[in-house]
């Protein structure tokens, strides 16, 4: 849990209790793509079966009781490289913005999340989503019934949902 970032608390349509949403911050674009091997592999059913066996064995090693994911996050060179962008400064500012968001201090949250929006050199999706929710239709003023939890409609979860359609126009206003 120490490697996850709390990004919202929502009630999904059809659910009675709030759900905390987390993300794992990884910058996959920093990794170099490995080139394909020079030798051509003939993908016969037997070859596919052997590759599948190999992949299952690798997966089983990671599920062993002696394996601790936090150690993998600290030691695996690819994961270390992918987490390099996410600085302590970014985490602190986002967490302060998120706390102000949940407590209903949306003007302060707007200021802090606007900082984290592009602090990493690319748009931070969770900062963008929270700013989007506070902006429309609320204009950065929390509803009187605000308790730090919001209703998340099923249509917002789809690729064509409102976050995908509105975001670019909103950032011009910030």
C-alpha positions in Angstrom: 0.0 0.0 0.0 2.9 2.4 0.5 3.6 2.3 -3.3 0.0 3.2 -4.1 -1.5 6.7 -4.4 -5.0 7.4 -3.1 -6.7 9.4 -5.9 -10.4 9.5 -5.0 -13.2 8.0 -2.9 -16.3 7.2 -4.9 -19.6 5.4 -4.8 -20.2 3.6 -8.0 -23.8 3.3 -9.3 -25.4 0.2 -7.8 -22.9 0.1 -4.8 -23.9 1.1 -1.3 -20.5 1.9 0.2 -17.7 4.2 -0.8 -14.6 2.7 -2.5 -11.2 4.3 -2.3 -9.4 4.4 -5.7 -5.7 4.0 -5.8 -3.1 4.2 -8.6 0.4 2.9 -9.0 2.6 5.5 -10.5 4.8 4.1 -13.3 6.2 5.8 -16.3 6.4 3.1 -18.9 7.7 5.5 -21.6 11.1 5.7 -19.9 11.8 2.0 -20.8 13.7 1.1 -23.9 11.9 -1.3 -26.2 13.8 -4.5 -26.6 14.5 -5.5 -30.2 13.2 -8.8 -31.5 15.7 -11.6 -31.6 17.4 -12.2 -34.9 16.3 -15.8 -35.2 12.9 -16.6 -36.5 10.8 -18.7 -34.3 8.3 -21.1 -35.8 5.2 -20.9 -33.6 4.0 -24.4 -33.5 1.5 -25.6 -30.9 4.5 -27.2 -29.0 6.5 -24.0 -29.0 3.5 -22.0 -27.8 2.9 -24.6 -25.0 6.5 -24.3 -23.8 6.4 -20.5 -23.8 3.1 -20.6 -21.8 4.7 -23.0 -19.3 7.7 -20.7 -18.9 5.4 -17.7 -18.3 3.4 -19.6 -15.8 6.6 -20.7 -13.9 7.7 -17.0 -13.8 4.3 -15.9 -12.5 4.4 -18.7 -9.8 7.8 -17.5 -8.6 6.3 -14.0 -8.0 3.4 -15.5 -5.9 5.8 -17.5 -3.7 5.4 -16.6 0.0 9.0 -15.4 0.3 8.5 -12.8 -2.4 7.6 -9.3 -1.2 6.3 -6.9 -3.8 7.7 -3.9 -1.9 11.2 -5.4 -2.4 10.5 -5.8 -6.1 9.5 -2.1 -6.3 12.8 -1.1 -4.6 15.1 -3.5 -6.5 13.8 -4.3 -10.0 15.7 -1.9 -12.4 12.7 -1.4 -14.7 10.3 -0.6 -11.8 12.9 1.7 -10.2 13.3 3.5 -13.6 9.6 3.8 -14.1 9.1 5.4 -10.6 12.0 7.8 -10.9 9.8 10.6 -12.3 7.4 10.5 -9.3 9.3 12.7 -6.8 8.6 13.2 -3.1 7.7 16.8 -3.9 5.1 15.7 -6.3 3.7 13.2 -3.8 3.5 15.8 -1.0 1.8 18.4 -3.2 -0.7 15.9 -4.6 -1.5 14.6 -1.1 -2.1 18.1 0.2 -4.3 18.9 -2.8 -6.2 15.6 -2.3 -6.8 16.3 1.4 -8.1 19.8 0.6 -10.4 18.2 -2.0 -11.9 15.7 0.4 -12.3 18.3 3.1 -14.2 20.7 0.8 -11.5 23.3 0.5 -11.7 23.2 -3.3 -10.1 26.6 -4.1 -6.9 25.4 -2.2 -7.2 22.0 -3.9 -7.5 23.6 -7.3 -4.3 25.6 -6.6 -2.3 22.5 -5.5 -3.7 20.1 -8.1 -3.0 22.6 -10.8 0.7 22.5 -9.7 0.8 18.7 -9.9 -1.1 18.6 -13.2 2.1 19.2 -15.2 4.8 19.0 -12.5 6.1 15.7 -13.9 6.6 17.1 -17.5 3.4 15.3 -18.6 -0.2 15.5 -17.6 -1.0 13.7 -14.3 -4.3 11.9 -14.9 -5.6 11.8 -11.3 -4.9 15.6 -10.9 -6.8 16.2 -14.2 -9.8 14.1 -13.1 -10.1 15.8 -9.8 -9.8 19.3 -11.4 -12.4 18.3 -14.0 -14.9 17.1 -11.4 -14.5 20.2 -9.3 -14.7 22.5 -12.3 -17.9 21.3 -14.0 -20.6 21.8 -12.9 -19.3 22.9 -9.5 -17.0 25.8 -10.4 -14.7 24.8 -7.6 -17.4 25.2 -4.9 -18.3 21.9 -3.1 -21.9 21.0 -2.8 -23.5 21.7 0.6 -23.8 17.9 1.1 -20.1 17.2 0.3 -18.6 14.6 2.6 -15.4 13.8 0.7 -17.1 11.1 -1.4 -18.6 11.5 -4.9 -21.0 9.5 -7.0 -19.2 8.0 -10.0 -21.6 7.3 -12.8 -21.0 4.3 -15.1 -20.9 6.5 -18.1 -17.9 8.3 -16.6 -15.9 5.1 -16.6 -16.3 4.5 -20.4 -13.6 5.7 -22.9 -16.1 8.2 -24.4 -17.1 9.5 -21.0 -17.1 13.2 -19.9 -13.5 13.2 -18.6 -12.2 12.3 -22.0 -14.4 14.9 -23.9 -13.9 17.9 -21.6 -10.4 17.9 -20.3 -8.5 19.8 -23.0 -10.9 22.7 -22.9 -10.8 22.9 -19.1 -7.0 23.3 -18.8 -7.2 26.5 -20.9 -9.3 28.0 -18.1 -6.9 27.2 -15.3 
